[in-house]
Amino acid sequence: MNLHRIFILFTVFTIVLGFIIYIAFPERSLTISTTTSLYATGLLDYIQERYGELDPGLTIKIIPLGSGAALETAARGDADIVLAHAPNLEKEYIERGVLKKGVIIAYNYFIVVGPKDDPANIAEAENIEEVFRRIYQAGEEGRAKFVSRGDMSGTHVRELMLWEAAGLEPSGDWYIESGSGMGETLLLANELEAYTLSDIGTYIIFSNKGKINSLTKLFEKDGKLLNIYSIYLVNGRETEEARKFYNYVIENISELIREFNEREGATIFYPVETFEGDLKTFWDRFSTGEL
């Protein structure tokens, strides 16, 4: 038998063996579409790392998007699990039959950040509507800028609700849409020395890393800034891997959040049981577009 025939037989054997292994041991994978804040803060990476200790053979693909895009990814059948923080958008996809078995897993708060000299003087405002009115007036007078996510994310949706609550429709050169995630939006606001609405978690992470030194936290004390995170299975994509990961998160999320916060040296997210009241009541209210 010459070397050429040996090479051909070896190649065929390798292909057949690989096919047998693929059939006997198919690749196990899980795709998660998620709001960018869970990804940018590092919490989802931490959860993935811990889960990987239990199931090292599972390949997890994470798609970080604004909540609107994350939900639409699920609607296209391109995700097994969704993590989001936009109750009014989530409700729409639940009613369409895209999502099922939603569970609230964490909360924190939105904050308004801006330049340290605070040209709109929002730090003295009594409520969030007054904050947005002051920013609007300063913007119209050329004294301030505001950077919006502009991407139908959970943060952007809440921002639009807040402008509406203040009775305003922002526009003009001072109102800038980044069309990007929370991290990129904070970086742009830092560059422009502008105001923006941020989840507190991403702000803390970026601030602690020295990435947004021109910005400071200026307003946070208002119940309308409550930020609620939920996990969902995607209808028609309830694989064994998806169900196991979903159950793991629900059963262990409080411990995971506490460990993550301790590692970061700051309170980035809060476990559900620490909330004084019923988060589902607030979720229901936000899901109708009410603040």
KOLDRENRO-624629 format. One record per residue: residue in three letters; x, y, z of N, C-alpha, C in turn. Coordinates in steps of 0.1 Angstrom, whole numbers, padded with zeros to 4 digits, always signed. Layout:
! residues N
ALAXYZXYZXYZ
...
***
This chain:
! residues 291
MET+0009-0012+0000+0000+0000+0000+0009+0012+0000
ASN+0007+0021-0010+0016+0033-0011+0011+0044-0001
LEU+0019+0054+0001+0017+0065+0010+0004+0072+0007
HIS+0001+0074-0006-0011+0081-0010-0023+0075-0006
ARG-0024+0061-0007-0036+0054-0003-0037+0054+0012
ILE-0026+0053+0019-0026+0054+0034-0031+0067+0038
PHE-0027+0078+0032-0032+0091+0035-0047+0093+0033
ILE-0052+0087+0022-0066+0088+0019-0074+0080+0030
LEU-0070+0068+0033-0077+0060+0043-0076+0067+0057
PHE-0065+0073+0060-0064+0080+0073-0074+0092+0073
THR-0075+0099+0062-0084+0111+0061-0098+0107+0063
VAL-0102+0096+0056-0116+0091+0057-0119+0086+0071
PHE-0109+0079+0077-0111+0074+0091-0113+0086+0100
THR-0105+0097+0099-0106+0108+0108-0120+0115+0106
ILE-0125+0116+0094-0138+0122+0091-0149+0114+0097
VAL-0148+0101+0095-0159+0092+0101-0158+0092+0116
LEU-0146+0092+0122-0145+0093+0136-0151+0106+0142
GLY-0148+0117+0135-0153+0130+0140-0168+0130+0139
PHE-0174+0124+0128-0188+0124+0127-0195+0116+0138
ILE-0189+0104+0141-0194+0096+0152-0194+0103+0165
ILE-0182+0110+0168-0181+0118+0180-0192+0129+0181
TYR-0194+0135+0169-0204+0146+0169-0218+0141+0172
ILE-0221+0130+0166-0234+0124+0168-0236+0119+0183
ALA-0225+0113+0188-0226+0107+0201-0225+0118+0212
PHE-0217+0129+0209-0215+0139+0219-0217+0153+0212
PRO-0229+0157+0209-0232+0169+0202-0228+0181+0211
GLU-0224+0192+0204-0220+0204+0212-0232+0210+0219
ARG-0230+0213+0232-0241+0218+0240-0239+0233+0241
SER-0249+0241+0238-0247+0256+0238-0260+0263+0243
LEU-0258+0275+0247-0269+0283+0252-0266+0298+0248
THR-0277+0304+0243-0275+0318+0238-0284+0327+0247
ILE-0278+0338+0252-0284+0347+0261-0284+0361+0255
SER-0296+0367+0253-0296+0381+0249-0299+0389+0261
THR-0291+0400+0263-0292+0406+0276-0291+0422+0275
THR-0297+0429+0284-0295+0443+0285-0280+0446+0288
THR-0275+0456+0282-0260+0459+0283-0255+0461+0297
SER-0264+0466+0306-0259+0470+0320-0255+0457+0327
LEU-0262+0446+0325-0258+0434+0332-0245+0429+0327
TYR-0242+0432+0314-0229+0428+0308-0218+0437+0311
ALA-0221+0450+0309-0210+0461+0311-0205+0461+0326
THR-0214+0458+0335-0210+0458+0349-0201+0446+0353
GLY-0203+0435+0345-0195+0423+0348-0203+0412+0355
LEU-0216+0415+0359-0224+0406+0367-0226+0393+0358
LEU-0230+0395+0346-0233+0383+0338-0221+0374+0335
ASP-0210+0381+0334-0197+0373+0332-0195+0365+0345
TYR-0197+0371+0356-0195+0364+0369-0204+0352+0370
ILE-0217+0354+0367-0227+0343+0367-0222+0332+0358
GLN-0218+0336+0346-0213+0326+0336-0201+0318+0342
GLU-0192+0325+0348-0180+0319+0354-0184+0309+0364
ARG-0193+0313+0373-0197+0304+0384-0205+0292+0379
TYR-0214+0294+0369-0221+0283+0363-0212+0273+0355
GLY-0202+0279+0349-0192+0271+0342-0185+0261+0351
GLU-0184+0264+0364-0178+0254+0374-0187+0242+0375
LEU-0200+0243+0373-0210+0232+0374-0212+0225+0361
ASP-0210+0232+0350-0212+0226+0337-0202+0231+0327
PRO-0189+0226+0329-0179+0231+0320-0180+0228+0306
GLY-0188+0218+0302-0190+0214+0288-0200+0223+0280
LEU-0206+0232+0287-0216+0241+0280-0210+0253+0275
THR-0213+0256+0262-0208+0268+0256-0219+0279+0257
ILE-0216+0290+0264-0226+0301+0266-0222+0313+0257
LYS-0231+0317+0248-0229+0329+0240-0238+0340+0245
ILE-0231+0351+0248-0238+0363+0254-0239+0374+0243
ILE-0252+0379+0241-0254+0389+0231-0258+0402+0239
PRO-0249+0411+0242-0253+0423+0249-0259+0434+0240
LEU-0272+0437+0243-0279+0447+0235-0287+0456+0245
GLY-0293+0466+0240-0304+0473+0247-0315+0463+0249
SER-0324+0466+0259-0335+0456+0262-0344+0454+0250
GLY-0347+0465+0242-0355+0464+0231-0349+0454+0220
ALA-0336+0456+0217-0330+0447+0208-0328+0433+0213
ALA-0326+0432+0226-0325+0419+0232-0338+0411+0231
LEU-0349+0418+0233-0362+0412+0232-0365+0408+0217
GLU-0361+0417+0208-0364+0414+0194-0355+0402+0189
THR-0343+0401+0195-0335+0389+0192-0342+0376+0196
ALA-0348+0376+0207-0356+0365+0212-0368+0362+0202
ALA-0374+0373+0198-0386+0371+0189-0382+0365+0176
ARG-0370+0367+0171-0365+0361+0159-0360+0346+0161
GLY-0361+0342+0174-0356+0328+0177-0341+0327+0178
ASP-0334+0338+0181-0320+0337+0181-0314+0337+0195
ALA-0323+0335+0205-0318+0335+0219-0327+0325+0227
ASP-0321+0318+0237-0328+0309+0245-0333+0315+0258
ILE-0326+0325+0263-0329+0332+0275-0327+0347+0273
VAL-0336+0355+0279-0335+0370+0278-0334+0376+0292
LEU-0325+0386+0294-0324+0394+0306-0327+0408+0302
ALA-0337+0414+0309-0341+0428+0304-0345+0436+0316
HIS-0346+0449+0314-0351+0458+0325-0360+0469+0319
ALA-0369+0465+0310-0378+0475+0304-0392+0469+0305
PRO-0399+0470+0317-0412+0463+0319-0422+0465+0308
ASN-0423+0477+0303-0434+0480+0293-0430+0472+0280
LEU-0418+0471+0276-0414+0463+0265-0415+0448+0267
GLU-0411+0444+0279-0412+0430+0283-0427+0425+0282
LYS-0436+0434+0287-0450+0430+0287-0455+0428+0273
GLU-0450+0436+0263-0454+0435+0249-0450+0421+0244
TYR-0438+0417+0247-0433+0404+0242-0439+0392+0249
ILE-0443+0394+0262-0451+0384+0269-0464+0381+0262
GLU-0471+0392+0259-0484+0392+0253-0484+0386+0239
ARG-0472+0388+0232-0470+0382+0219-0467+0367+0219
GLY-0464+0362+0231-0461+0348+0233-0446+0345+0231
VAL-0438+0355+0230-0423+0353+0228-0417+0348+0241
LEU-0421+0354+0252-0414+0351+0265-0424+0343+0274
LYS-0418+0336+0283-0425+0328+0293-0417+0327+0306
LYS-0425+0325+0317-0419+0322+0330-0409+0334+0334
GLY-0414+0346+0333-0406+0357+0338-0405+0358+0353
VAL-0393+0361+0358-0390+0362+0372-0381+0374+0374
ILE-0385+0383+0384-0376+0394+0388-0365+0388+0396
ILE-0352+0392+0392-0341+0387+0398-0332+0397+0406
ALA-0334+0410+0403-0326+0420+0409-0332+0434+0407
TYR-0326+0443+0414-0330+0457+0412-0319+0466+0416
ASN-0319+0478+0410-0311+0489+0415-0318+0502+0411
TYR-0311+0513+0408-0317+0525+0405-0311+0532+0394
PHE-0319+0540+0387-0313+0549+0377-0309+0562+0384
ILE-0299+0568+0379-0294+0581+0384-0292+0591+0373
VAL-0291+0603+0376-0288+0613+0366-0274+0618+0369
VAL-0265+0617+0360-0251+0621+0362-0248+0633+0352
GLY-0238+0640+0355-0235+0652+0347-0222+0658+0351
PRO-0219+0670+0345-0206+0677+0348-0206+0681+0362
LYS-0194+0682+0368-0193+0685+0382-0197+0699+0385
ASP-0197+0709+0376-0201+0722+0379-0216+0724+0378
ASP-0223+0713+0373-0238+0712+0373-0244+0725+0368
PRO-0243+0728+0355-0248+0741+0350-0263+0742+0351
ALA-0270+0731+0351-0285+0732+0353-0289+0731+0367
ASN-0280+0730+0376-0283+0730+0391-0293+0719+0394
ILE-0291+0707+0389-0301+0697+0392-0299+0690+0405
ALA-0288+0692+0411-0285+0686+0424-0295+0692+0435
GLU-0300+0704+0432-0309+0710+0442-0324+0707+0439
ALA-0327+0700+0428-0340+0697+0425-0347+0688+0435
GLU-0360+0690+0436-0368+0682+0446-0373+0669+0441
ASN-0374+0667+0428-0379+0655+0422-0374+0653+0408
ILE-0376+0642+0402-0370+0639+0389-0376+0647+0378
GLU-0389+0651+0379-0395+0659+0369-0388+0673+0368
GLU-0385+0678+0380-0378+0691+0381-0364+0690+0375
VAL-0358+0679+0378-0344+0676+0372-0345+0678+0357
PHE-0354+0671+0350-0355+0671+0336-0359+0685+0331
ARG-0368+0692+0338-0371+0706+0334-0359+0715+0335
ARG-0351+0713+0345-0339+0722+0346-0329+0719+0335
ILE-0327+0706+0332-0318+0703+0321-0324+0708+0308
TYR-0337+0707+0305-0343+0712+0293-0341+0727+0292
GLN-0343+0734+0302-0342+0749+0302-0327+0753+0299
ALA-0318+0746+0306-0303+0749+0304-0299+0745+0290
GLY-0305+0734+0285-0301+0730+0271-0306+0741+0261
GLU-0319+0745+0263-0324+0755+0253-0317+0768+0254
GLU-0311+0771+0266-0303+0784+0267-0289+0782+0264
GLY-0285+0770+0259-0271+0768+0255-0261+0766+0266
ARG-0267+0762+0278-0258+0761+0290-0255+0746+0293
ALA-0261+0737+0286-0260+0723+0290-0263+0714+0278
LYS-0258+0702+0279-0261+0691+0269-0266+0679+0276
PHE-0274+0671+0269-0279+0658+0274-0276+0647+0264
VAL-0271+0636+0268-0268+0625+0259-0278+0614+0262
SER-0286+0610+0252-0296+0600+0254-0291+0587+0247
ARG-0295+0575+0253-0291+0563+0247-0297+0562+0233
GLY-0309+0566+0231-0315+0566+0218-0316+0553+0211
ASP-0317+0542+0219-0317+0528+0213-0328+0519+0218
MET-0338+0525+0224-0350+0517+0229-0345+0507+0239
SER-0335+0510+0246-0331+0501+0257-0340+0504+0269
GLY-0338+0496+0280-0345+0499+0292-0343+0513+0297
THR-0330+0517+0297-0326+0531+0302-0333+0541+0293
HIS-0332+0539+0280-0338+0549+0270-0353+0550+0272
VAL-0360+0539+0274-0374+0539+0276-0378+0546+0288
ARG-0370+0544+0299-0373+0551+0312-0371+0566+0310
GLU-0360+0570+0303-0357+0584+0300-0369+0591+0293
LEU-0374+0584+0283-0386+0589+0275-0398+0591+0284
MET-0400+0581+0293-0411+0582+0303-0409+0594+0312
LEU-0397+0597+0316-0394+0608+0325-0396+0622+0318
TRP-0392+0623+0305-0394+0635+0298-0410+0637+0296
GLU-0417+0627+0294-0431+0628+0292-0438+0632+0306
ALA-0433+0627+0317-0438+0630+0330-0435+0645+0333
ALA-0424+0650+0327-0421+0664+0329-0428+0673+0320
GLY-0436+0667+0310-0443+0675+0300-0434+0681+0290
LEU-0423+0674+0286-0414+0680+0277-0411+0670+0265
GLU-0407+0676+0254-0402+0668+0242-0389+0674+0238
PRO-0378+0668+0243-0365+0674+0240-0361+0673+0225
SER-0354+0683+0220-0349+0683+0207-0338+0694+0205
GLY-0331+0694+0195-0321+0705+0193-0307+0700+0194
ASP-0298+0709+0192-0283+0705+0192-0279+0700+0206
TRP-0286+0704+0216-0281+0701+0230-0286+0687+0234
TYR-0295+0681+0226-0300+0668+0229-0294+0658+0219
ILE-0285+0649+0224-0277+0641+0215-0280+0626+0218
GLU-0283+0619+0207-0285+0605+0209-0273+0597+0205
SER-0268+0588+0214-0256+0581+0212-0259+0568+0203
GLY-0271+0563+0204-0274+0550+0197-0265+0539+0202
SER-0260+0539+0214-0251+0530+0219-0255+0524+0233
GLY-0247+0515+0238-0249+0509+0251-0246+0519+0262
MET-0248+0515+0275-0247+0524+0286-0232+0529+0288
GLY-0223+0520+0286-0209+0523+0288-0205+0534+0278
GLU-0208+0531+0265-0204+0541+0254-0211+0554+0256
THR-0224+0554+0261-0231+0566+0264-0224+0574+0275
LEU-0220+0568+0285-0213+0574+0296-0200+0581+0291
LEU-0193+0573+0283-0180+0579+0278-0183+0591+0269
LEU-0193+0591+0261-0197+0603+0253-0201+0614+0262
ALA-0209+0612+0272-0213+0622+0281-0201+0628+0288
ASN-0192+0620+0292-0179+0624+0298-0171+0633+0289
GLU-0171+0629+0276-0163+0637+0266-0169+0651+0264
LEU-0183+0651+0264-0190+0663+0261-0193+0671+0274
GLU-0190+0665+0285-0194+0671+0298-0209+0674+0298
ALA-0217+0663+0295-0231+0664+0294-0238+0656+0305
TYR-0251+0659+0306-0259+0651+0315-0263+0638+0308
THR-0266+0628+0316-0273+0616+0310-0279+0608+0321
LEU-0289+0599+0317-0295+0590+0327-0288+0577+0326
SER-0284+0571+0337-0276+0559+0338-0281+0550+0348
ASP-0280+0537+0346-0282+0528+0358-0270+0530+0367
ILE-0272+0529+0380-0262+0532+0389-0250+0522+0388
GLY-0253+0509+0385-0243+0499+0384-0232+0502+0374
THR-0236+0506+0362-0226+0509+0351-0218+0521+0355
TYR-0225+0531+0361-0218+0543+0365-0207+0540+0375
ILE-0211+0532+0385-0201+0529+0396-0189+0522+0390
ILE-0191+0512+0381-0180+0504+0375-0171+0513+0367
PHE-0177+0522+0358-0169+0531+0350-0162+0541+0358
SER-0169+0546+0368-0163+0557+0377-0151+0551+0385
ASN-0153+0539+0390-0142+0533+0398-0130+0530+0390
LYS-0132+0528+0377-0121+0525+0368-0115+0538+0362
GLY-0120+0549+0366-0114+0562+0362-0117+0566+0348
LYS-0128+0560+0342-0131+0563+0328-0140+0575+0325
ILE-0146+0580+0336-0156+0591+0334-0153+0602+0344
ASN-0141+0607+0345-0137+0616+0355-0144+0630+0354
SER-0150+0633+0343-0157+0646+0341-0171+0645+0347
LEU-0176+0633+0350-0190+0632+0354-0191+0629+0369
THR-0202+0633+0375-0205+0629+0389-0220+0626+0390
LYS-0223+0619+0401-0237+0616+0404-0243+0628+0410
LEU-0255+0632+0404-0261+0645+0408-0275+0643+0413
PHE-0282+0633+0409-0296+0631+0414-0299+0616+0414
GLU-0305+0611+0425-0309+0597+0426-0321+0594+0435
LYS-0326+0604+0442-0336+0601+0453-0350+0603+0447
ASP-0355+0593+0440-0368+0594+0435-0373+0580+0432
GLY-0385+0576+0437-0390+0562+0435-0392+0559+0420
LYS-0393+0569+0412-0396+0567+0398-0383+0563+0390
LEU-0372+0562+0398-0359+0558+0392-0356+0543+0395
LEU-0366+0536+0401-0364+0522+0404-0362+0514+0391
ASN-0352+0505+0392-0347+0498+0380-0348+0483+0382
ILE-0357+0476+0375-0360+0462+0378-0355+0453+0367
TYR-0348+0442+0371-0342+0433+0361-0350+0419+0362
SER-0353+0414+0351-0360+0401+0350-0353+0391+0340
ILE-0356+0378+0343-0351+0368+0334-0363+0360+0328
TYR-0361+0356+0315-0372+0349+0308-0366+0338+0300
LEU-0374+0327+0299-0372+0317+0289-0379+0322+0276
VAL-0374+0318+0265-0380+0321+0252-0388+0310+0247
ASN-0401+0313+0244-0410+0303+0240-0405+0295+0227
GLY-0405+0282+0228-0400+0274+0217-0385+0271+0217
ARG-0378+0277+0227-0364+0275+0229-0360+0269+0243
GLU-0370+0262+0249-0368+0257+0262-0360+0244+0262
THR-0347+0245+0258-0339+0234+0258-0335+0230+0273
GLU-0330+0218+0274-0326+0214+0288-0315+0223+0293
GLU-0306+0228+0285-0296+0237+0289-0302+0250+0294
ALA-0312+0255+0286-0318+0268+0290-0326+0267+0303
ARG-0333+0256+0305-0340+0254+0318-0331+0253+0330
LYS-0320+0246+0328-0310+0244+0339-0304+0258+0343
PHE-0300+0265+0333-0294+0278+0336-0304+0288+0342
TYR-0316+0288+0337-0327+0296+0342-0329+0293+0356
ASN-0330+0280+0360-0333+0276+0374-0321+0280+0383
TYR-0309+0278+0377-0297+0281+0385-0297+0296+0389
VAL-0300+0305+0379-0300+0319+0382-0310+0322+0393
ILE-0322+0317+0391-0333+0320+0400-0330+0316+0414
GLU-0324+0304+0415-0322+0298+0429-0309+0304+0436
ASN-0300+0310+0428-0288+0314+0434-0285+0329+0432
ILE-0294+0336+0426-0291+0350+0423-0287+0359+0435
SER-0294+0357+0446-0291+0365+0457-0277+0363+0462
GLU-0272+0351+0463-0259+0348+0467-0249+0354+0457
LEU-0252+0352+0444-0243+0357+0433-0242+0372+0434
ILE-0253+0379+0436-0252+0393+0437-0244+0398+0449
ARG-0245+0392+0460-0237+0395+0472-0223+0393+0470
GLU-0219+0382+0463-0205+0379+0461-0200+0389+0451
PHE-0207+0392+0440-0203+0401+0430-0201+0415+0436
ASN-0210+0420+0444-0209+0433+0451-0196+0433+0459
GLU-0194+0422+0467-0182+0422+0476-0169+0422+0467
ARG-0169+0415+0456-0157+0416+0448-0155+0429+0442
GLU-0165+0437+0439-0164+0450+0433-0162+0461+0444
GLY-0165+0457+0456-0163+0467+0467-0174+0478+0467
ALA-0186+0475+0461-0196+0485+0460-0210+0477+0457
THR-0221+0484+0461-0234+0478+0458-0238+0482+0444
ILE-0236+0472+0435-0240+0474+0421-0254+0470+0418
PHE-0258+0459+0424-0272+0454+0423-0277+0450+0437
TYR-0290+0449+0439-0296+0445+0451-0304+0432+0449
PRO-0303+0422+0458-0312+0410+0458-0326+0415+0460
VAL-0335+0407+0454-0349+0411+0455-0355+0412+0469
GLU-0350+0403+0478-0356+0402+0491-0352+0414+0500
THR-0343+0422+0495-0339+0434+0503-0348+0446+0500
PHE-0357+0445+0491-0366+0456+0487-0377+0457+0497
GLU-0380+0469+0502-0391+0471+0512-0404+0473+0504
GLY-0411+0463+0502-0423+0464+0494-0423+0452+0484
ASP-0432+0454+0474-0434+0444+0464-0429+0449+0450
LEU-0418+0443+0446-0412+0448+0433-0422+0445+0421
LYS-0430+0434+0422-0439+0431+0411-0449+0442+0410
THR-0453+0448+0421-0463+0459+0420-0457+0470+0411
PHE-0444+0473+0414-0438+0484+0406-0436+0479+0392
TRP-0432+0467+0390-0431+0462+0376-0444+0463+0368
ASP-0455+0459+0375-0468+0461+0368-0471+0475+0364
ARG-0468+0484+0373-0470+0498+0370-0461+0503+0359
PHE-0449+0500+0359-0440+0505+0349-0444+0498+0335
SER-0449+0486+0336-0452+0479+0324-0464+0486+0316
THR-0471+0494+0323-0482+0502+0316-0478+0515+0311
GLY-0465+0519+0314-0460+0532+0310-0462+0542+0321
GLU-0466+0538+0333-0469+0547+0344-0457+0547+0353
LEU-0453+0559+0358-0442+0561+0367-0447+0562+0382
***
